[in-house]
């Protein structure tokens, strides 16, 4: 309605349409910041007036509250992220709230500069959080599914201490070379393609690519139990490439001389 009514609103916004505000993922938010956006605005339908009866706007509100704490954790102003709810006929409100948000972002200054972070440090922090989004969503899946009766309560739904602990206790996964049988099950299931594998080769997890989702731990056959979850400790160095080959004994080599004589007799 803003355009139809010829209402003036900032040209500094770039619109990304989604079917529902609940479709906005934390990964989208951090990708926008990684791509140089100074602020991210999420617009959704009015609360309790969801067109799809899924109340995705409550999920979006919950997600934004979590992302604000994550931004705060890495030293980025949470005011660079905002969510607002409106109907399709609220053209005047859309123009007002977007102009207000852009004005606030201008006051904060370019991303990183306003926070006193140099570009490399900022990019490193944003990239690390973006990489851990699958882990964060799994760790907080129960809270992300909560729908609070009072929307104002979402502002304190996630605490600083809670997020600090979450980011401090990030797990790592390691494949025990003594137990790995090179079945390639974990490598096929890994969504990040972070497992270096080959036939008859002990598998190794690339810690730089690993997104800490734990899929490899779940995929590893229980009879092998080769994948270990590590928290609060350094990950052992990967086994050298030249030592990764698994030498398997043939069945005939496993038969002892006495057993062979019995077979012949």
C-alpha positions as CSV (number, residue, x, y, z in Angstrom):
1,X,0.0,0.0,0.0
2,X,2.9,2.4,0.5
3,X,3.7,2.4,-3.2
4,X,0.1,2.6,-4.3
5,X,-0.6,5.5,-1.9
6,X,2.6,7.3,-3.2
7,X,4.0,7.3,0.4
8,X,7.6,8.2,0.6
9,X,9.9,5.7,2.3
10,X,13.6,5.1,2.2
11,X,15.2,3.8,-1.0
12,X,18.0,2.2,1.1
13,X,16.0,-0.9,1.8
14,X,16.3,-4.0,-0.3
15,X,13.3,-6.2,-0.2
16,X,13.5,-10.0,0.0
17,X,10.0,-11.6,-0.2
18,X,9.2,-14.8,1.6
19,X,5.9,-16.6,1.9
20,X,5.8,-16.2,5.7
21,X,8.0,-14.3,8.2
22,X,8.4,-17.7,9.9
23,X,10.4,-18.7,6.9
24,X,13.2,-16.2,7.9
25,X,16.1,-18.3,9.2
26,X,18.9,-17.0,11.5
27,X,21.2,-18.0,8.7
28,X,19.5,-15.4,6.4
29,X,20.1,-12.7,9.0
30,X,23.8,-13.4,9.4
31,X,24.3,-13.9,5.7
32,X,22.9,-10.4,5.2
33,X,25.4,-8.9,7.7
34,X,28.2,-10.9,6.1
35,X,27.3,-9.4,2.8
36,X,27.8,-5.9,4.2
37,X,24.2,-4.9,5.2
38,X,24.2,-2.4,8.0
39,X,20.8,-3.5,9.4
40,X,18.2,-6.2,8.9
41,X,14.4,-5.5,9.1
42,X,11.9,-8.3,9.3
43,X,8.2,-7.5,8.6
44,X,5.5,-9.9,9.4
45,X,1.7,-10.2,9.6
46,X,-0.1,-9.0,12.7
47,X,0.2,-11.3,15.6
48,X,-2.8,-13.7,16.0
49,X,-3.8,-12.9,12.4
50,X,-1.7,-15.5,10.6
51,X,-3.0,-16.3,7.1
52,X,-1.6,-19.8,7.2
53,X,-2.8,-20.6,10.8
54,X,0.8,-21.6,11.6
55,X,1.6,-18.5,13.6
56,X,5.0,-18.2,11.8
57,X,5.2,-14.6,12.9
58,X,5.6,-15.8,16.5
59,X,8.4,-18.0,15.4
60,X,10.0,-15.0,13.6
61,X,9.7,-13.0,16.8
62,X,11.4,-15.7,18.7
63,X,14.1,-16.1,16.1
64,X,14.8,-12.3,16.1
65,X,15.1,-12.3,19.9
66,X,17.7,-15.1,19.7
67,X,19.6,-13.4,16.9
68,X,19.7,-10.1,18.8
69,X,21.5,-11.9,21.7
70,X,23.9,-13.6,19.3
71,X,24.8,-10.2,17.8
72,X,25.3,-8.8,21.2
73,X,27.5,-11.7,22.1
74,X,29.9,-10.9,19.2
75,X,29.9,-7.2,20.0
76,X,27.4,-6.0,17.3
77,X,24.6,-3.7,18.3
78,X,21.3,-5.7,18.5
79,X,19.5,-2.5,17.3
80,X,20.7,-3.4,13.8
81,X,18.1,-6.0,13.8
82,X,14.4,-5.3,14.1
83,X,11.0,-7.0,13.6
84,X,7.6,-5.3,13.2
85,X,4.1,-6.6,12.4
86,X,1.6,-5.0,10.0
87,X,-1.3,-5.7,7.7
88,X,-1.3,-5.3,4.0
89,X,-3.4,-2.1,4.4
90,X,-0.9,-0.4,6.8
91,X,1.0,1.5,4.1
92,X,1.5,4.5,6.3
93,X,2.8,2.4,9.1
94,X,5.2,0.5,6.8
95,X,6.7,3.8,5.6
96,X,7.0,5.2,9.1
97,X,8.6,2.1,10.7
98,X,11.1,1.5,7.9
99,X,12.1,5.2,7.8
100,X,12.5,5.1,11.5
101,X,14.7,1.9,11.3
102,X,16.9,3.3,8.6
103,X,17.4,6.5,10.6
104,X,18.5,4.4,13.6
105,X,20.9,2.4,11.5
106,X,22.4,5.7,10.1
107,X,23.0,6.8,13.7
108,X,24.7,3.6,14.5
109,X,27.0,4.1,11.5
110,X,28.5,1.5,9.1
111,X,28.5,-2.1,10.4
112,X,31.5,-2.6,12.6
113,X,32.7,1.0,12.7
114,X,30.0,2.0,15.1
115,X,31.0,-0.9,17.4
116,X,34.7,-0.2,17.1
117,X,35.5,-3.5,15.2
118,X,37.8,-3.7,12.2
119,X,36.5,-5.4,9.1
120,X,38.5,-8.6,9.5
121,X,37.6,-9.1,13.1
122,X,33.9,-8.4,12.4
123,X,33.8,-10.7,9.4
124,X,35.5,-13.5,11.5
125,X,32.9,-13.2,14.3
126,X,30.0,-13.1,11.9
127,X,31.3,-16.0,9.9
128,X,31.8,-18.1,13.0
129,X,28.2,-17.6,14.3
130,X,26.8,-18.2,10.8
131,X,28.7,-21.5,10.7
132,X,27.3,-22.5,14.0
133,X,23.6,-21.8,13.2
134,X,22.7,-25.5,12.7
135,X,24.2,-26.3,16.2
136,X,22.4,-23.3,17.7
137,X,19.1,-24.2,16.3
138,X,19.4,-27.8,17.5
139,X,20.6,-26.7,21.0
140,X,17.7,-24.2,21.3
141,X,15.0,-26.1,19.3
142,X,12.7,-26.4,22.3
143,X,12.8,-22.7,23.2
144,X,12.5,-21.8,19.5
145,X,9.2,-23.7,19.4
146,X,7.8,-21.8,22.4
147,X,5.0,-19.4,21.8
148,X,4.6,-16.8,24.6
149,X,1.2,-15.3,25.3
150,X,2.8,-11.8,25.9
151,X,5.0,-10.8,22.9
152,X,6.9,-8.4,25.2
153,X,8.4,-11.3,27.1
154,X,10.5,-12.3,24.1
155,X,12.8,-9.4,24.8
156,X,14.2,-11.3,27.9
157,X,13.5,-14.8,26.7
158,X,17.2,-15.4,26.0
159,X,19.7,-14.2,28.5
160,X,23.3,-13.0,28.0
161,X,24.6,-15.7,30.3
162,X,22.6,-18.4,28.4
163,X,24.1,-17.3,25.1
164,X,27.6,-17.0,26.5
165,X,27.3,-20.6,27.9
166,X,25.9,-21.8,24.6
167,X,28.8,-20.4,22.6
168,X,31.4,-21.5,25.2
169,X,30.2,-25.1,25.2
170,X,30.2,-25.6,21.4
171,X,31.0,-29.3,20.9
172,X,33.5,-30.8,18.4
173,X,33.3,-34.2,16.8
174,X,36.3,-36.5,16.2
175,X,36.6,-39.9,14.5
176,X,38.7,-42.4,16.5
177,X,41.1,-43.9,14.0
178,X,41.3,-47.1,16.1
179,X,37.6,-47.7,15.7
180,X,36.8,-46.3,12.2
181,X,36.0,-49.0,9.7
182,X,35.7,-46.7,6.7
183,X,32.1,-47.6,6.1
184,X,31.5,-44.0,4.7
185,X,28.1,-43.8,6.4
186,X,29.0,-40.6,8.3
187,X,30.5,-39.0,5.1
188,X,27.4,-39.6,3.1
189,X,25.2,-38.1,5.8
190,X,27.3,-35.1,6.6
191,X,25.3,-32.0,5.4
192,X,28.5,-29.8,5.3
193,X,30.7,-32.4,3.4
194,X,33.2,-31.9,6.2
195,X,34.3,-35.5,6.4
196,X,37.4,-36.6,4.4
197,X,36.7,-40.1,3.3
198,X,37.7,-42.8,0.8
199,X,37.4,-46.5,0.4
200,X,39.5,-48.3,3.0
201,X,40.6,-45.0,4.4
202,X,40.2,-43.9,8.0
203,X,37.8,-40.9,7.9
204,X,38.8,-37.5,9.2
205,X,36.5,-34.5,10.1
206,X,37.6,-31.2,8.7
207,X,37.1,-29.0,11.8
208,X,37.0,-25.8,9.7
209,X,34.0,-27.1,7.7
210,X,32.2,-28.9,10.6
211,X,29.0,-27.1,11.6
212,X,28.7,-29.1,14.9
213,X,25.3,-30.6,14.0
214,X,26.1,-34.0,15.4
215,X,24.9,-35.9,12.3
216,X,28.1,-37.9,12.2
217,X,27.6,-39.1,15.8
218,X,24.1,-40.3,15.0
219,X,25.0,-41.9,11.7
220,X,28.0,-43.9,12.9
221,X,26.9,-47.6,13.4
222,X,26.7,-48.5,17.1
223,X,28.9,-51.5,16.6
224,X,31.8,-49.2,15.6
225,X,31.1,-46.1,17.8
226,X,34.0,-44.3,16.2
227,X,32.6,-40.8,16.4
228,X,33.3,-39.0,19.7
229,X,31.7,-35.8,21.0
230,X,34.2,-33.5,22.7
231,X,33.3,-30.5,24.8
232,X,35.8,-28.2,26.6
233,X,38.8,-30.0,25.4
234,X,41.0,-29.6,22.3
235,X,40.4,-32.0,19.4
236,X,43.2,-34.5,18.8
237,X,45.2,-33.8,15.6
238,X,44.0,-35.8,12.5
239,X,45.9,-38.9,11.7
240,X,48.5,-38.3,8.9
241,X,47.2,-39.1,5.5
242,X,49.9,-41.8,4.8
243,X,48.6,-43.7,7.9
244,X,44.9,-43.7,7.1
245,X,44.8,-46.9,5.0
246,X,43.0,-49.8,6.7
247,X,44.7,-53.2,6.1
248,X,42.0,-55.9,6.2
249,X,42.9,-59.5,6.7
250,X,41.5,-62.0,4.2
251,X,39.5,-64.9,5.7
252,X,42.0,-67.5,4.6
253,X,44.7,-65.6,6.5
254,X,42.6,-65.7,9.7
255,X,42.6,-69.5,9.8
256,X,45.2,-71.0,12.0
257,X,47.4,-74.0,10.9
258,X,45.6,-76.4,13.3
259,X,42.2,-75.3,12.0
260,X,43.5,-75.7,8.4
261,X,44.6,-79.3,9.2
262,X,41.1,-80.0,10.5
263,X,39.5,-78.6,7.4
264,X,41.7,-80.8,5.2
265,X,41.1,-83.9,7.3
